[in-house]
Amino acid sequence: MLSRVAESIYWLNRYIERAENIARFVDVNFNLIFWTLRRSRPTMWEPLVVTAGDLPFPGALW
């Protein structure tokens, strides 16, 4: 039973760490969008989506 609890805590920590990293990416990207008005706003999120690996399938961006 102790090993199952330890494994659950381990995976919970991994998910929290990943959420923190994604939140940091979103924060930085949002600040770049806010202070940079030269590029169109939808294309500014493209690098974040590619970095996070959240494309629906390879080569499709929206």
N, C-alpha and C positions, 0 to 999 in steps of 0.2 A: 504494500500500500504506500509506503514511503517513497518508493521509486516512481510511482505514478504521480504523486504530488510534486516530486522534484522535476519530473518531465513536464508537467503542466506549467510549473513556474518558469522553467527554461523557455518553453515556447511562448508563454505570455511575455517574457522579457524580450524575445526576438521580435514579436509583433509590435510592442511598444517602441522599440528601437527603430523599426522600419517606419512607423507612424511619425516619429520625431524627425527622421530624415526627410520624409515627404513634406512635412510641415515646413521645414527649413527651405526646401526647394521652392515651395509655393510662396513663402515670404519673400525670398530673394527675387523671384520672377515677378511678383506683384510690384515690388519696389522699382524694378527695372521698367515695367510697363507704365507705372505712375509718373516716373521722372523722364521717360523717353517718349516723345510724341512724334518722332519721325516715322516710325514704322506703324503699320496698321495693327490694331490690338489683337485680333484673332491669331495672327501669325506669331505673336510674341509667346503664346502658350505652347506652340509646336515643340520647341526643344524640351520643355518640361514633360510633355506627354511621351516623347520619344525616350527620354532618360528614364522615366518611370516604367517604361515598357507597357503602357496601357493602350497601344494601338489595337484596333479591332482585328486587323490582319496586316501583314507586311505591305507597305506601299500605300496604304489608305490613311489619309490624314484627317478627314472629318466626315 
